[in-house]
Each structure stands twice: as C-alpha cells, then as structure tokens.
C-alpha cells in the first residue's frame, strides 16, 4: 500500500463505507470497489493490531 495510513484513519474510512452500504448510498457500480477497499482496510487494521500486541507483549516481557 503506497499511501500513508494510520489505524484511526483506516477505521474511520471503514465506518464510512459500512454506513454508506448500510444506508444504501452506494450504487451497484461502486459496490465491488467499496468492498475491495474495505477488505484492504480490514487487513491493514488486523496487521496493525497484531504488531501492536506483539510490541506490547515484548515490552511487558522485558520488565
């Protein structure tokens, strides 16, 4: 992913995609694109959470 993204921005974008789809504000032409973007964002958030958990566990393990 070339763009600079942080967890909060990714989560906020995911929430917006969810709201748009849930409120039927996404045309059928846009739906696949939105779902693909959501998939990318979900993967990013999961990776960020895993790496943060590992980092915290490493810090706590060194105490």
PDB file of N, H, CA, C and O in Angstrom:
ATOM      1  N   UNK A   1       0.847  -1.167   0.000  1.00  0.00           N
ATOM      2  CA  UNK A   1       0.000   0.000   0.000  1.00  0.00           C
ATOM      3  C   UNK A   1       0.896   1.234   0.000  1.00  0.00           C
ATOM      4  O   UNK A   1       1.723   1.391   0.898  1.00  0.00           O
ATOM      5  N   UNK A   2       0.752   2.082  -0.957  1.00  0.00           N
ATOM      6  H   UNK A   2       0.080   1.954  -1.687  1.00  0.00           H
ATOM      7  CA  UNK A   2       1.636   3.208  -1.143  1.00  0.00           C
ATOM      8  C   UNK A   2       1.271   4.397  -0.249  1.00  0.00           C
ATOM      9  O   UNK A   2       2.146   5.173   0.133  1.00  0.00           O
ATOM     10  N   UNK A   3       0.019   4.541   0.078  1.00  0.00           N
ATOM     11  H   UNK A   3      -0.692   3.911  -0.233  1.00  0.00           H
ATOM     12  CA  UNK A   3      -0.419   5.673   0.863  1.00  0.00           C
ATOM     13  C   UNK A   3       0.000   5.523   2.320  1.00  0.00           C
ATOM     14  O   UNK A   3       0.192   4.409   2.808  1.00  0.00           O
ATOM     15  N   UNK A   4       0.141   6.654   3.010  1.00  0.00           N
ATOM     16  H   UNK A   4      -0.015   7.559   2.614  1.00  0.00           H
ATOM     17  CA  UNK A   4       0.413   6.633   4.435  1.00  0.00           C
ATOM     18  C   UNK A   4      -0.930   6.534   5.138  1.00  0.00           C
ATOM     19  O   UNK A   4      -1.819   7.361   4.939  1.00  0.00           O
ATOM     20  N   UNK A   5      -1.057   5.513   5.958  1.00  0.00           N
ATOM     21  H   UNK A   5      -0.335   4.840   6.121  1.00  0.00           H
ATOM     22  CA  UNK A   5      -2.332   5.258   6.601  1.00  0.00           C
ATOM     23  C   UNK A   5      -2.065   4.914   8.049  1.00  0.00           C
ATOM     24  O   UNK A   5      -1.103   4.214   8.363  1.00  0.00           O
ATOM     25  N   UNK A   6      -2.922   5.409   8.936  1.00  0.00           N
ATOM     26  H   UNK A   6      -3.704   5.978   8.681  1.00  0.00           H
ATOM     27  CA  UNK A   6      -2.823   5.007  10.323  1.00  0.00           C
ATOM     28  C   UNK A   6      -4.115   4.304  10.706  1.00  0.00           C
ATOM     29  O   UNK A   6      -5.103   4.337   9.972  1.00  0.00           O
ATOM     30  N   UNK A   7      -4.086   3.670  11.864  1.00  0.00           N
ATOM     31  H   UNK A   7      -3.284   3.643  12.460  1.00  0.00           H
ATOM     32  CA  UNK A   7      -5.216   2.856  12.294  1.00  0.00           C
ATOM     33  C   UNK A   7      -6.503   3.677  12.387  1.00  0.00           C
ATOM     34  O   UNK A   7      -7.554   3.243  11.916  1.00  0.00           O
ATOM     35  N   UNK A   8      -6.418   4.845  12.986  1.00  0.00           N
ATOM     36  H   UNK A   8      -5.564   5.197  13.369  1.00  0.00           H
ATOM     37  CA  UNK A   8      -7.612   5.661  13.181  1.00  0.00           C
ATOM     38  C   UNK A   8      -8.253   6.072  11.860  1.00  0.00           C
ATOM     39  O   UNK A   8      -9.476   6.043  11.718  1.00  0.00           O
ATOM     40  N   UNK A   9      -7.419   6.456  10.896  1.00  0.00           N
ATOM     41  H   UNK A   9      -6.426   6.479  11.011  1.00  0.00           H
ATOM     42  CA  UNK A   9      -7.937   6.850   9.582  1.00  0.00           C
ATOM     43  C   UNK A   9      -8.559   5.655   8.858  1.00  0.00           C
ATOM     44  O   UNK A   9      -9.605   5.780   8.222  1.00  0.00           O
ATOM     45  N   UNK A  10      -7.907   4.501   8.961  1.00  0.00           N
ATOM     46  H   UNK A  10      -7.056   4.399   9.477  1.00  0.00           H
ATOM     47  CA  UNK A  10      -8.434   3.295   8.315  1.00  0.00           C
ATOM     48  C   UNK A  10      -9.765   2.901   8.940  1.00  0.00           C
ATOM     49  O   UNK A  10     -10.713   2.563   8.231  1.00  0.00           O
ATOM     50  N   UNK A  11      -9.834   2.944  10.261  1.00  0.00           N
ATOM     51  H   UNK A  11      -9.064   3.219  10.836  1.00  0.00           H
ATOM     52  CA  UNK A  11     -11.064   2.573  10.956  1.00  0.00           C
ATOM     53  C   UNK A  11     -12.201   3.536  10.614  1.00  0.00           C
ATOM     54  O   UNK A  11     -13.343   3.124  10.410  1.00  0.00           O
ATOM     55  N   UNK A  12     -11.868   4.813  10.556  1.00  0.00           N
ATOM     56  H   UNK A  12     -10.940   5.147  10.722  1.00  0.00           H
ATOM     57  CA  UNK A  12     -12.881   5.820  10.213  1.00  0.00           C
ATOM     58  C   UNK A  12     -13.402   5.601   8.790  1.00  0.00           C
ATOM     59  O   UNK A  12     -14.603   5.709   8.541  1.00  0.00           O
ATOM     60  N   UNK A  13     -12.505   5.297   7.868  1.00  0.00           N
ATOM     61  H   UNK A  13     -11.529   5.209   8.070  1.00  0.00           H
ATOM     62  CA  UNK A  13     -12.922   5.039   6.492  1.00  0.00           C
ATOM     63  C   UNK A  13     -13.790   3.782   6.414  1.00  0.00           C
ATOM     64  O   UNK A  13     -14.774   3.746   5.675  1.00  0.00           O
ATOM     65  N   UNK A  14     -13.422   2.755   7.179  1.00  0.00           N
ATOM     66  H   UNK A  14     -12.622   2.785   7.779  1.00  0.00           H
ATOM     67  CA  UNK A  14     -14.236   1.538   7.227  1.00  0.00           C
ATOM     68  C   UNK A  14     -15.643   1.835   7.741  1.00  0.00           C
ATOM     69  O   UNK A  14     -16.631   1.343   7.195  1.00  0.00           O
ATOM     70  N   UNK A  15     -15.720   2.639   8.788  1.00  0.00           N
ATOM     71  H   UNK A  15     -14.918   3.039   9.232  1.00  0.00           H
ATOM     72  CA  UNK A  15     -17.031   3.010   9.321  1.00  0.00           C
ATOM     73  C   UNK A  15     -17.868   3.730   8.270  1.00  0.00           C
ATOM     74  O   UNK A  15     -19.070   3.490   8.158  1.00  0.00           O
ATOM     75  N   UNK A  16     -17.233   4.612   7.499  1.00  0.00           N
ATOM     76  H   UNK A  16     -16.257   4.807   7.590  1.00  0.00           H
ATOM     77  CA  UNK A  16     -17.953   5.352   6.467  1.00  0.00           C
ATOM     78  C   UNK A  16     -18.440   4.424   5.368  1.00  0.00           C
ATOM     79  O   UNK A  16     -19.572   4.552   4.900  1.00  0.00           O
ATOM     80  N   UNK A  17     -17.598   3.499   4.957  1.00  0.00           N
ATOM     81  H   UNK A  17     -16.679   3.396   5.337  1.00  0.00           H
ATOM     82  CA  UNK A  17     -18.008   2.523   3.935  1.00  0.00           C
ATOM     83  C   UNK A  17     -19.196   1.713   4.445  1.00  0.00           C
ATOM     84  O   UNK A  17     -20.170   1.500   3.723  1.00  0.00           O
ATOM     85  N   UNK A  18     -19.105   1.264   5.696  1.00  0.00           N
ATOM     86  H   UNK A  18     -18.314   1.437   6.283  1.00  0.00           H
ATOM     87  CA  UNK A  18     -20.199   0.491   6.286  1.00  0.00           C
ATOM     88  C   UNK A  18     -21.497   1.302   6.292  1.00  0.00           C
ATOM     89  O   UNK A  18     -22.553   0.802   5.906  1.00  0.00           O
ATOM     90  N   UNK A  19     -21.405   2.550   6.732  1.00  0.00           N
ATOM     91  H   UNK A  19     -20.546   2.956   7.046  1.00  0.00           H
ATOM     92  CA  UNK A  19     -22.594   3.405   6.782  1.00  0.00           C
ATOM     93  C   UNK A  19     -23.180   3.609   5.382  1.00  0.00           C
ATOM     94  O   UNK A  19     -24.394   3.527   5.191  1.00  0.00           O
ATOM     95  N   UNK A  20     -22.319   3.873   4.420  1.00  0.00           N
ATOM     96  H   UNK A  20     -21.333   3.940   4.575  1.00  0.00           H
ATOM     97  CA  UNK A  20     -22.783   4.096   3.051  1.00  0.00           C
ATOM     98  C   UNK A  20     -23.503   2.872   2.497  1.00  0.00           C
ATOM     99  O   UNK A  20     -24.562   2.987   1.880  1.00  0.00           O
ATOM    100  N   UNK A  21     -22.915   1.695   2.724  1.00  0.00           N
ATOM    101  H   UNK A  21     -22.055   1.601   3.225  1.00  0.00           H
ATOM    102  CA  UNK A  21     -23.540   0.464   2.226  1.00  0.00           C
ATOM    103  C   UNK A  21     -24.828   0.180   2.993  1.00  0.00           C
ATOM    104  O   UNK A  21     -25.848  -0.173   2.402  1.00  0.00           O
ATOM    105  N   UNK A  22     -24.770   0.336   4.304  1.00  0.00           N
ATOM    106  H   UNK A  22     -23.941   0.623   4.784  1.00  0.00           H
ATOM    107  CA  UNK A  22     -25.927   0.052   5.148  1.00  0.00           C
ATOM    108  C   UNK A  22     -27.104   0.984   4.843  1.00  0.00           C
ATOM    109  O   UNK A  22     -28.263   0.578   4.931  1.00  0.00           O
ATOM    110  N   UNK A  23     -26.800   2.221   4.488  1.00  0.00           N
ATOM    111  H   UNK A  23     -25.859   2.550   4.417  1.00  0.00           H
ATOM    112  CA  UNK A  23     -27.840   3.205   4.174  1.00  0.00           C
ATOM    113  C   UNK A  23     -28.188   3.223   2.691  1.00  0.00           C
ATOM    114  O   UNK A  23     -28.891   4.114   2.214  1.00  0.00           O
ATOM    115  N   UNK A  24     -27.685   2.230   1.974  1.00  0.00           N
ATOM    116  H   UNK A  24     -27.113   1.506   2.361  1.00  0.00           H
ATOM    117  CA  UNK A  24     -27.938   2.089   0.544  1.00  0.00           C
ATOM    118  C   UNK A  24     -27.525   3.328  -0.250  1.00  0.00           C
ATOM    119  O   UNK A  24     -28.204   3.730  -1.195  1.00  0.00           O
ATOM    120  N   UNK A  25     -26.396   3.929   0.152  1.00  0.00           N
ATOM    121  H   UNK A  25     -25.844   3.603   0.920  1.00  0.00           H
ATOM    122  CA  UNK A  25     -25.874   5.108  -0.530  1.00  0.00           C
ATOM    123  C   UNK A  25     -24.794   4.760  -1.550  1.00  0.00           C
ATOM    124  O   UNK A  25     -24.158   5.647  -2.118  1.00  0.00           O
ATOM    125  N   UNK A  26     -24.593   3.466  -1.777  1.00  0.00           N
ATOM    126  H   UNK A  26     -25.110   2.745  -1.316  1.00  0.00           H
ATOM    127  CA  UNK A  26     -23.589   3.012  -2.736  1.00  0.00           C
ATOM    128  C   UNK A  26     -24.312   2.388  -3.908  1.00  0.00           C
ATOM    129  O   UNK A  26     -25.135   1.487  -3.745  1.00  0.00           O
ATOM    130  N   UNK A  27     -23.996   2.878  -5.083  1.00  0.00           N
ATOM    131  H   UNK A  27     -23.327   3.610  -5.215  1.00  0.00           H
ATOM    132  CA  UNK A  27     -24.615   2.304  -6.282  1.00  0.00           C
ATOM    133  C   UNK A  27     -24.040   0.921  -6.541  1.00  0.00           C
ATOM    134  O   UNK A  27     -22.962   0.585  -6.052  1.00  0.00           O
ATOM    135  N   UNK A  28     -24.747   0.147  -7.288  1.00  0.00           N
ATOM    136  H   UNK A  28     -25.623   0.420  -7.685  1.00  0.00           H
ATOM    137  CA  UNK A  28     -24.290  -1.196  -7.633  1.00  0.00           C
ATOM    138  C   UNK A  28     -22.961  -1.129  -8.385  1.00  0.00           C
ATOM    139  O   UNK A  28     -22.150  -2.051  -8.301  1.00  0.00           O
ATOM    140  N   UNK A  29     -22.743  -0.044  -9.115  1.00  0.00           N
ATOM    141  H   UNK A  29     -23.402   0.704  -9.183  1.00  0.00           H
ATOM    142  CA  UNK A  29     -21.498   0.133  -9.850  1.00  0.00           C
ATOM    143  C   UNK A  29     -20.309   0.359  -8.917  1.00  0.00           C
ATOM    144  O   UNK A  29     -19.181  -0.002  -9.253  1.00  0.00           O
ATOM    145  N   UNK A  30     -20.553   0.947  -7.760  1.00  0.00           N
ATOM    146  H   UNK A  30     -21.470   1.240  -7.487  1.00  0.00           H
ATOM    147  CA  UNK A  30     -19.491   1.239  -6.791  1.00  0.00           C
ATOM    148  C   UNK A  30     -19.291   0.130  -5.760  1.00  0.00           C
ATOM    149  O   UNK A  30     -18.259   0.085  -5.091  1.00  0.00           O
ATOM    150  N   UNK A  31     -20.249  -0.745  -5.632  1.00  0.00           N
ATOM    151  H   UNK A  31     -21.087  -0.709  -6.176  1.00  0.00           H
ATOM    152  CA  UNK A  31     -20.259  -1.714  -4.546  1.00  0.00           C
ATOM    153  C   UNK A  31     -19.002  -2.574  -4.500  1.00  0.00           C
ATOM    154  O   UNK A  31     -18.394  -2.703  -3.437  1.00  0.00           O
ATOM    155  N   UNK A  32     -18.603  -3.155  -5.595  1.00  0.00           N
ATOM    156  H   UNK A  32     -19.096  -3.051  -6.459  1.00  0.00           H
ATOM    157  CA  UNK A  32     -17.414  -4.018  -5.609  1.00  0.00           C
ATOM    158  C   UNK A  32     -16.169  -3.232  -5.211  1.00  0.00           C
ATOM    159  O   UNK A  32     -15.327  -3.742  -4.473  1.00  0.00           O
ATOM    160  N   UNK A  33     -16.046  -2.009  -5.686  1.00  0.00           N
ATOM    161  H   UNK A  33     -16.730  -1.594  -6.286  1.00  0.00           H
ATOM    162  CA  UNK A  33     -14.897  -1.175  -5.347  1.00  0.00           C
ATOM    163  C   UNK A  33     -14.869  -0.882  -3.855  1.00  0.00           C
ATOM    164  O   UNK A  33     -13.811  -0.941  -3.228  1.00  0.00           O
ATOM    165  N   UNK A  34     -16.022  -0.568  -3.287  1.00  0.00           N
ATOM    166  H   UNK A  34     -16.882  -0.520  -3.797  1.00  0.00           H
ATOM    167  CA  UNK A  34     -16.108  -0.274  -1.850  1.00  0.00           C
ATOM    168  C   UNK A  34     -15.763  -1.513  -1.020  1.00  0.00           C
ATOM    169  O   UNK A  34     -15.065  -1.411  -0.011  1.00  0.00           O
ATOM    170  N   UNK A  35     -16.248  -2.676  -1.444  1.00  0.00           N
ATOM    171  H   UNK A  35     -16.815  -2.758  -2.264  1.00  0.00           H
ATOM    172  CA  UNK A  35     -15.978  -3.911  -0.711  1.00  0.00           C
ATOM    173  C   UNK A  35     -14.489  -4.260  -0.796  1.00  0.00           C
ATOM    174  O   UNK A  35     -13.905  -4.713   0.189  1.00  0.00           O
ATOM    175  N   UNK A  36     -13.882  -4.058  -1.944  1.00  0.00           N
ATOM    176  H   UNK A  36     -14.357  -3.690  -2.743  1.00  0.00           H
ATOM    177  CA  UNK A  36     -12.439  -4.301  -2.085  1.00  0.00           C
ATOM    178  C   UNK A  36     -11.648  -3.364  -1.172  1.00  0.00           C
ATOM    179  O   UNK A  36     -10.711  -3.791  -0.498  1.00  0.00           O
ATOM    180  N   UNK A  37     -12.024  -2.101  -1.154  1.00  0.00           N
ATOM    181  H   UNK A  37     -12.785  -1.753  -1.702  1.00  0.00           H
ATOM    182  CA  UNK A  37     -11.339  -1.134  -0.289  1.00  0.00           C
ATOM    183  C   UNK A  37     -11.510  -1.525   1.175  1.00  0.00           C
ATOM    184  O   UNK A  37     -10.559  -1.453   1.953  1.00  0.00           O
ATOM    185  N   UNK A  38     -12.711  -1.935   1.549  1.00  0.00           N
ATOM    186  H   UNK A  38     -13.484  -1.993   0.917  1.00  0.00           H
ATOM    187  CA  UNK A  38     -12.958  -2.365   2.925  1.00  0.00           C
ATOM    188  C   UNK A  38     -12.064  -3.547   3.280  1.00  0.00           C
ATOM    189  O   UNK A  38     -11.542  -3.613   4.393  1.00  0.00           O
ATOM    190  N   UNK A  39     -11.882  -4.472   2.361  1.00  0.00           N
ATOM    191  H   UNK A  39     -12.305  -4.419   1.456  1.00  0.00           H
ATOM    192  CA  UNK A  39     -11.019  -5.624   2.591  1.00  0.00           C
ATOM    193  C   UNK A  39      -9.576  -5.195   2.858  1.00  0.00           C
ATOM    194  O   UNK A  39      -8.930  -5.712   3.768  1.00  0.00           O
ATOM    195  N   UNK A  40      -9.082  -4.263   2.075  1.00  0.00           N
ATOM    196  H   UNK A  40      -9.607  -3.843   1.335  1.00  0.00           H
ATOM    197  CA  UNK A  40      -7.729  -3.731   2.268  1.00  0.00           C
ATOM    198  C   UNK A  40      -7.619  -3.078   3.646  1.00  0.00           C
ATOM    199  O   UNK A  40      -6.644  -3.294   4.367  1.00  0.00           O
ATOM    200  N   UNK A  41      -8.612  -2.287   4.002  1.00  0.00           N
ATOM    201  H   UNK A  41      -9.403  -2.111   3.417  1.00  0.00           H
ATOM    202  CA  UNK A  41      -8.590  -1.589   5.284  1.00  0.00           C
ATOM    203  C   UNK A  41      -8.671  -2.564   6.461  1.00  0.00           C
ATOM    204  O   UNK A  41      -7.987  -2.379   7.468  1.00  0.00           O
ATOM    205  N   UNK A  42      -9.492  -3.582   6.338  1.00  0.00           N
ATOM    206  H   UNK A  42     -10.048  -3.732   5.520  1.00  0.00           H
ATOM    207  CA  UNK A  42      -9.606  -4.590   7.397  1.00  0.00           C
ATOM    208  C   UNK A  42      -8.266  -5.300   7.590  1.00  0.00           C
ATOM    209  O   UNK A  42      -7.818  -5.487   8.722  1.00  0.00           O
ATOM    210  N   UNK A  43      -7.632  -5.690   6.497  1.00  0.00           N
ATOM    211  H   UNK A  43      -7.995  -5.537   5.578  1.00  0.00           H
ATOM    212  CA  UNK A  43      -6.322  -6.345   6.594  1.00  0.00           C
ATOM    213  C   UNK A  43      -5.295  -5.429   7.245  1.00  0.00           C
ATOM    214  O   UNK A  43      -4.508  -5.869   8.083  1.00  0.00           O
ATOM    215  N   UNK A  44      -5.302  -4.166   6.864  1.00  0.00           N
ATOM    216  H   UNK A  44      -5.941  -3.809   6.183  1.00  0.00           H
ATOM    217  CA  UNK A  44      -4.385  -3.203   7.462  1.00  0.00           C
ATOM    218  C   UNK A  44      -4.615  -3.104   8.963  1.00  0.00           C
ATOM    219  O   UNK A  44      -3.661  -3.151   9.740  1.00  0.00           O
ATOM    220  N   UNK A  45      -5.868  -2.969   9.376  1.00  0.00           N
ATOM    221  H   UNK A  45      -6.642  -2.931   8.745  1.00  0.00           H
ATOM    222  CA  UNK A  45      -6.190  -2.841  10.803  1.00  0.00           C
ATOM    223  C   UNK A  45      -5.797  -4.094  11.570  1.00  0.00           C
ATOM    224  O   UNK A  45      -5.255  -3.996  12.671  1.00  0.00           O
ATOM    225  N   UNK A  46      -6.057  -5.258  11.013  1.00  0.00           N
ATOM    226  H   UNK A  46      -6.497  -5.337  10.119  1.00  0.00           H
ATOM    227  CA  UNK A  46      -5.679  -6.500  11.680  1.00  0.00           C
ATOM    228  C   UNK A  46      -4.168  -6.595  11.860  1.00  0.00           C
ATOM    229  O   UNK A  46      -3.694  -6.988  12.926  1.00  0.00           O
ATOM    230  N   UNK A  47      -3.418  -6.241  10.835  1.00  0.00           N
ATOM    231  H   UNK A  47      -3.803  -5.922   9.969  1.00  0.00           H
ATOM    232  CA  UNK A  47      -1.959  -6.276  10.927  1.00  0.00           C
ATOM    233  C   UNK A  47      -1.448  -5.285  11.965  1.00  0.00           C
ATOM    234  O   UNK A  47      -0.537  -5.587  12.736  1.00  0.00           O
ATOM    235  N   UNK A  48      -2.044  -4.110  11.971  1.00  0.00           N
ATOM    236  H   UNK A  48      -2.783  -3.865  11.345  1.00  0.00           H
ATOM    237  CA  UNK A  48      -1.637  -3.083  12.938  1.00  0.00           C
ATOM    238  C   UNK A  48      -1.915  -3.548  14.360  1.00  0.00           C
ATOM    239  O   UNK A  48      -1.079  -3.367  15.245  1.00  0.00           O
ATOM    240  N   UNK A  49      -3.074  -4.142  14.587  1.00  0.00           N
ATOM    241  H   UNK A  49      -3.753  -4.289  13.867  1.00  0.00           H
ATOM    242  CA  UNK A  49      -3.414  -4.642  15.917  1.00  0.00           C
ATOM    243  C   UNK A  49      -2.457  -5.758  16.341  1.00  0.00           C
ATOM    244  O   UNK A  49      -2.008  -5.787  17.487  1.00  0.00           O
ATOM    245  N   UNK A  50      -2.144  -6.677  15.423  1.00  0.00           N
ATOM    246  H   UNK A  50      -2.509  -6.654  14.492  1.00  0.00           H
ATOM    247  CA  UNK A  50      -1.216  -7.768  15.740  1.00  0.00           C
ATOM    248  C   UNK A  50       0.175  -7.229  16.081  1.00  0.00           C
ATOM    249  O   UNK A  50       0.782  -7.650  17.066  1.00  0.00           O
ATOM    250  N   UNK A  51       0.669  -6.313  15.278  1.00  0.00           N
ATOM    251  H   UNK A  51       0.175  -5.971  14.478  1.00  0.00           H
ATOM    252  CA  UNK A  51       2.016  -5.790  15.527  1.00  0.00           C
ATOM    253  C   UNK A  51       2.066  -4.993  16.827  1.00  0.00           C
ATOM    254  O   UNK A  51       3.069  -5.036  17.539  1.00  0.00           O
ATOM    255  N   UNK A  52       1.007  -4.275  17.140  1.00  0.00           N
ATOM    256  H   UNK A  52       0.192  -4.240  16.561  1.00  0.00           H
ATOM    257  CA  UNK A  52       0.958  -3.530  18.393  1.00  0.00           C
ATOM    258  C   UNK A  52       0.914  -4.488  19.579  1.00  0.00           C
ATOM    259  O   UNK A  52       1.584  -4.267  20.587  1.00  0.00           O
ATOM    260  N   UNK A  53       0.126  -5.548  19.456  1.00  0.00           N
ATOM    261  H   UNK A  53      -0.418  -5.728  18.636  1.00  0.00           H
ATOM    262  CA  UNK A  53       0.050  -6.552  20.519  1.00  0.00           C
ATOM    263  C   UNK A  53       1.417  -7.195  20.746  1.00  0.00           C
ATOM    264  O   UNK A  53       1.839  -7.368  21.890  1.00  0.00           O
ATOM    265  N   UNK A  54       2.107  -7.548  19.669  1.00  0.00           N
ATOM    266  H   UNK A  54       1.764  -7.407  18.740  1.00  0.00           H
ATOM    267  CA  UNK A  54       3.434  -8.148  19.791  1.00  0.00           C
ATOM    268  C   UNK A  54       4.414  -7.187  20.445  1.00  0.00           C
ATOM    269  O   UNK A  54       5.221  -7.589  21.282  1.00  0.00           O
ATOM    270  N   UNK A  55       4.342  -5.923  20.062  1.00  0.00           N
ATOM    271  H   UNK A  55       3.685  -5.597  19.382  1.00  0.00           H
ATOM    272  CA  UNK A  55       5.234  -4.924  20.639  1.00  0.00           C
ATOM    273  C   UNK A  55       4.974  -4.754  22.132  1.00  0.00           C
ATOM    274  O   UNK A  55       5.914  -4.693  22.925  1.00  0.00           O
ATOM    275  N   UNK A  56       3.718  -4.677  22.511  1.00  0.00           N
ATOM    276  H   UNK A  56       2.955  -4.726  21.867  1.00  0.00           H
ATOM    277  CA  UNK A  56       3.364  -4.530  23.924  1.00  0.00           C
ATOM    278  C   UNK A  56       3.794  -5.765  24.717  1.00  0.00           C
ATOM    279  O   UNK A  56       4.345  -5.646  25.811  1.00  0.00           O
ATOM    280  N   UNK A  57       3.540  -6.948  24.158  1.00  0.00           N
ATOM    281  H   UNK A  57       3.092  -7.045  23.270  1.00  0.00           H
ATOM    282  CA  UNK A  57       3.959  -8.174  24.834  1.00  0.00           C
ATOM    283  C   UNK A  57       5.484  -8.214  25.010  1.00  0.00           C
ATOM    284  O   UNK A  57       5.979  -8.669  26.041  1.00  0.00           O
ATOM    285  N   UNK A  58       6.213  -7.745  24.019  1.00  0.00           N
ATOM    286  H   UNK A  58       5.811  -7.376  23.181  1.00  0.00           H
ATOM    287  CA  UNK A  58       7.680  -7.677  24.114  1.00  0.00           C
ATOM    288  C   UNK A  58       8.124  -6.726  25.201  1.00  0.00           C
ATOM    289  O   UNK A  58       9.059  -7.019  25.946  1.00  0.00           O
ATOM    290  N   UNK A  59       7.461  -5.592  25.295  1.00  0.00           N
ATOM    291  H   UNK A  59       6.701  -5.354  24.690  1.00  0.00           H
ATOM    292  CA  UNK A  59       7.796  -4.612  26.325  1.00  0.00           C
ATOM    293  C   UNK A  59       7.503  -5.182  27.714  1.00  0.00           C
ATOM    294  O   UNK A  59       8.330  -5.097  28.622  1.00  0.00           O
ATOM    295  N   UNK A  60       6.330  -5.754  27.857  1.00  0.00           N
ATOM    296  H   UNK A  60       5.659  -5.823  27.119  1.00  0.00           H
ATOM    297  CA  UNK A  60       5.929  -6.314  29.143  1.00  0.00           C
ATOM    298  C   UNK A  60       6.802  -7.524  29.513  1.00  0.00           C
ATOM    299  O   UNK A  60       7.110  -7.732  30.687  1.00  0.00           O
ATOM    300  N   UNK A  61       7.191  -8.305  28.527  1.00  0.00           N
ATOM    301  H   UNK A  61       6.940  -8.136  27.574  1.00  0.00           H
ATOM    302  CA  UNK A  61       8.050  -9.453  28.785  1.00  0.00           C
ATOM    303  C   UNK A  61       9.433  -9.054  29.224  1.00  0.00           C
ATOM    304  O   UNK A  61      10.109  -9.821  29.910  1.00  0.00           O
ATOM    305  N   UNK A  62       9.864  -7.883  28.848  1.00  0.00           N
ATOM    306  H   UNK A  62       9.315  -7.261  28.290  1.00  0.00           H
ATOM    307  CA  UNK A  62      11.192  -7.392  29.235  1.00  0.00           C
ATOM    308  C   UNK A  62      11.223  -6.710  30.581  1.00  0.00           C
ATOM    309  O   UNK A  62      12.281  -6.278  31.037  1.00  0.00           O
ATOM    310  N   UNK A  63      10.088  -6.609  31.214  1.00  0.00           N
ATOM    311  H   UNK A  63       9.228  -6.960  30.843  1.00  0.00           H
ATOM    312  CA  UNK A  63      10.040  -5.925  32.520  1.00  0.00           C
ATOM    313  C   UNK A  63      10.410  -6.853  33.641  1.00  0.00           C
ATOM    314  O   UNK A  63      10.421  -6.445  34.802  1.00  0.00           O
TER     315      UNK A  63
END
